[in-house]
């Protein structure tokens, strides 16, 4: 009876590995920000007492899952003192499936460096485009999670002024995979 279990166990293991998609992992990299490191002044917000250049960092991603029809980039501060909702610093959706990088400054309000069809939504600053880190003074370092999502649709049905919770929900509803870099900043 033990001999019959070995081939069954091996075939189960092979099937499990095949289903897990044991290929290359979907990854996000940046020459401007790094996992666990402090965000540089170039990428800090320039208002509310912060004095940065408010340039979105360059981002590069690779090995998206099969079936990715578009990408979204969201930047979130889960440590913001908002009663649990955190603070959304950038919501960029409808990036074409061929996109694999964004240059530094692509998140400017005019969106001139974005691929055709990409759409920036209103952040929690009440503005369209990238809004860099700017935590309350003396609040300690905050985490800033830069995430690229591979989506199963070409376009998300969200207006430019969609509330951040609706945008986040819609992105997560269509996510095939995601890759993140978590950087920090405090003042």
C-alpha positions as CSV (number, residue, x, y, z in Angstrom):
1,X,0.0,0.0,0.0
2,X,2.9,2.4,0.7
3,X,4.2,1.9,-2.8
4,X,0.9,3.2,-4.2
5,X,1.1,6.4,-2.1
6,X,4.5,7.4,-3.4
7,X,3.5,7.9,-7.1
8,X,0.3,9.6,-6.0
9,X,2.2,12.0,-3.7
10,X,4.7,12.8,-6.4
11,X,2.0,13.5,-9.0
12,X,0.3,15.8,-6.4
13,X,3.5,17.6,-5.8
14,X,4.2,18.1,-9.5
15,X,0.6,19.4,-10.1
16,X,0.9,21.8,-7.1
17,X,4.2,23.3,-8.4
18,X,2.7,23.6,-12.0
19,X,-0.4,25.4,-10.6
20,X,1.7,27.8,-8.4
21,X,3.2,29.3,-11.6
22,X,6.7,28.7,-10.3
23,X,8.1,31.0,-13.0
24,X,9.8,34.4,-12.4
25,X,8.2,36.5,-9.7
26,X,6.5,39.8,-10.5
27,X,8.9,42.4,-9.2
28,X,9.1,46.2,-8.7
29,X,12.4,48.1,-8.6
30,X,13.4,51.7,-8.5
31,X,16.7,53.6,-8.9
32,X,15.2,56.3,-6.6
33,X,13.7,54.5,-3.6
34,X,14.6,51.3,-1.9
35,X,13.0,48.8,0.5
36,X,13.2,50.0,4.1
37,X,15.2,53.1,3.2
38,X,14.4,56.8,3.6
39,X,12.7,58.6,0.7
40,X,15.0,61.4,-0.6
41,X,14.0,65.1,-0.6
42,X,13.4,65.0,-4.4
43,X,10.3,62.9,-3.8
44,X,8.9,64.7,-0.7
45,X,5.8,66.8,-1.0
46,X,6.2,70.6,-1.3
47,X,3.5,72.0,1.0
48,X,1.9,71.4,4.4
49,X,5.3,72.3,6.0
50,X,7.3,69.9,3.8
51,X,9.9,71.3,1.4
52,X,10.7,68.7,-1.3
53,X,10.6,68.7,-5.1
54,X,7.5,66.4,-5.2
55,X,8.8,64.3,-8.1
56,X,7.4,60.8,-8.4
57,X,10.3,58.2,-8.3
58,X,11.2,56.2,-11.4
59,X,9.7,52.7,-11.2
60,X,10.5,49.6,-13.2
61,X,8.6,46.2,-13.1
62,X,9.2,42.9,-14.7
63,X,7.6,39.4,-15.1
64,X,3.9,40.3,-14.8
65,X,1.6,37.4,-14.7
66,X,0.1,36.0,-18.0
67,X,-3.2,37.7,-18.7
68,X,-2.2,41.2,-17.4
69,X,-4.2,43.6,-19.5
70,X,-3.1,46.8,-17.7
71,X,-1.3,48.1,-14.7
72,X,-2.1,50.5,-11.8
73,X,0.4,52.2,-9.4
74,X,-0.8,53.2,-6.0
75,X,1.2,54.8,-3.2
76,X,-0.2,54.5,0.3
77,X,0.9,55.7,3.8
78,X,-0.7,53.2,6.2
79,X,0.7,55.1,9.2
80,X,-1.1,58.4,8.6
81,X,-3.2,59.4,11.6
82,X,-6.6,59.2,9.8
83,X,-8.4,56.8,12.0
84,X,-7.2,53.7,10.2
85,X,-7.7,54.5,6.5
86,X,-4.1,55.7,5.9
87,X,-3.4,58.3,3.3
88,X,-3.2,57.9,-0.5
89,X,-0.3,59.7,-2.2
90,X,-0.7,58.5,-5.8
91,X,-3.4,56.6,-7.8
92,X,-2.4,55.9,-11.4
93,X,-4.6,53.5,-13.4
94,X,-5.1,52.3,-17.0
95,X,-1.4,51.9,-17.8
96,X,-1.2,49.9,-21.0
97,X,-0.1,46.2,-20.7
98,X,3.1,47.0,-22.6
99,X,4.3,49.4,-19.9
100,X,7.2,48.2,-17.8
101,X,8.5,51.5,-16.3
102,X,7.8,55.1,-15.4
103,X,10.4,57.8,-15.5
104,X,11.1,60.1,-12.5
105,X,8.5,62.8,-12.5
106,X,5.9,60.9,-14.5
107,X,3.4,61.7,-11.7
108,X,3.3,65.4,-12.5
109,X,-0.3,66.8,-12.6
110,X,-0.1,67.3,-16.3
111,X,0.7,63.6,-16.9
112,X,2.9,64.5,-19.9
113,X,5.4,61.6,-19.3
114,X,2.7,59.0,-18.9
115,X,1.8,56.5,-21.6
116,X,-1.3,57.3,-23.7
117,X,-4.5,56.3,-22.0
118,X,-3.1,56.3,-18.4
119,X,-5.2,58.2,-15.9
120,X,-4.2,59.8,-12.6
121,X,-6.9,60.0,-9.9
122,X,-7.3,62.5,-7.1
123,X,-5.1,61.8,-4.0
124,X,-6.0,62.4,-0.4
125,X,-4.3,65.8,-0.9
126,X,-7.3,66.6,-3.2
127,X,-5.0,66.9,-6.2
128,X,-4.4,64.8,-9.3
129,X,-0.9,63.4,-9.7
130,X,1.8,62.2,-7.3
131,X,1.9,63.8,-3.8
132,X,5.0,62.9,-2.0
133,X,5.5,61.9,1.7
134,X,4.7,64.6,4.2
135,X,3.9,63.1,7.6
136,X,3.0,65.3,10.6
137,X,6.0,66.8,12.3
138,X,7.1,64.8,15.3
139,X,4.9,61.8,14.3
140,X,7.9,59.6,13.6
141,X,8.8,57.8,10.4
142,X,5.9,56.6,8.2
143,X,5.9,53.8,5.7
144,X,5.2,54.6,2.1
145,X,4.1,51.6,0.1
146,X,4.7,51.9,-3.6
147,X,2.7,49.1,-5.4
148,X,2.3,48.2,-9.0
149,X,-0.7,46.0,-9.7
150,X,-1.2,43.7,-12.8
151,X,-4.9,43.9,-13.7
152,X,-7.2,41.7,-15.6
153,X,-8.9,44.6,-17.5
154,X,-7.6,47.1,-20.0
155,X,-9.5,50.0,-18.3
156,X,-10.9,50.5,-14.9
157,X,-14.3,52.2,-14.7
158,X,-13.4,54.9,-12.2
159,X,-13.8,58.7,-12.8
160,X,-10.9,61.1,-12.1
161,X,-12.5,62.2,-8.9
162,X,-13.3,58.8,-7.5
163,X,-12.8,58.5,-3.8
164,X,-9.6,56.7,-2.9
165,X,-11.4,53.9,-1.2
166,X,-13.4,53.2,-4.4
167,X,-10.3,53.4,-6.5
168,X,-8.4,51.0,-4.1
169,X,-11.3,48.6,-4.0
170,X,-11.6,48.6,-7.8
171,X,-7.9,48.0,-8.3
172,X,-7.8,45.1,-5.8
173,X,-10.9,43.6,-7.4
174,X,-9.1,43.3,-10.7
175,X,-5.6,42.5,-9.4
176,X,-3.9,39.4,-10.8
177,X,-0.7,40.1,-8.8
178,X,1.1,43.0,-7.2
179,X,4.7,44.0,-6.3
180,X,5.7,46.6,-3.8
181,X,8.6,48.6,-2.3
182,X,8.1,50.1,1.2
183,X,10.2,53.1,1.9
184,X,10.1,55.5,4.9
185,X,10.1,59.2,5.8
186,X,9.6,61.1,9.0
187,X,10.2,64.7,10.2
